[in-house]
Amino acid sequence: MPITWSPFTGTYCKRQRVQAVRMESQYLRRCLGSCLKKGLAEVVEHRPADPIEYLAHWIYHYKRTLDEEQKRTLERLELEKEQQAALEELEMLRRMKEEELMIQQRLEEQRQEQEREKLKLQSEEKKMQLQQKDPEENEKTIAEITDRAGAPNLTTVEELDESGLSEVSVWKERNYK
């Protein structure tokens, strides 16, 4: 190692120069190591007339290629995020659709139950109305029930059975006891 002059200390200093060279070589290895290796290998392989210009263009092209790869990587990551978000949205929509169908089924079941209750109440009301009607109303003639002009006005005819009782009186006795 050559001995170098240090303007800061005013002395020759070999140790500082060695440290500076190490730091510079570490920087160059970290930042340009693989790029320079590949570029110099290309220069050796192609043996251009102007190797410095060739290396400069090759490094420029190398940098452009790295930038494009980084851009594609970022775009791919962004697309993957968007795809994941779309899948999550589809899953959410599917769950919402299932929930909507369940709600519709419950509403339909409730509507049907209400309809059954309504029909049951109507049926019970009709039975009660029939039971509350005057029993003599059941014995009206066709003319009295229909109130139509020209309808026959037939009266009830009582027939006596063998014991001498009429069927109507026997029926009334059985139902009113």
MOLINFEN-V886228 format. One record per helix or strand. SS is the DSSP state (@ for helix, = for strand). FROM is the first residue (numbers start at 0). LEN is the number of residues. If there is no record, write none. Layout:
# MOLINFEN-V886228
((SS | FROM | LEN) (SS | FROM | LEN))
This chain:
# MOLINFEN-V886228
((= | 4 | 2) (= | 10 | 2) (@ | 13 | 33) (@ | 50 | 82) (@ | 134 | 5) (@ | 141 | 5) (= | 159 | 1) (= | 165 | 1) (@ | 166 | 10))
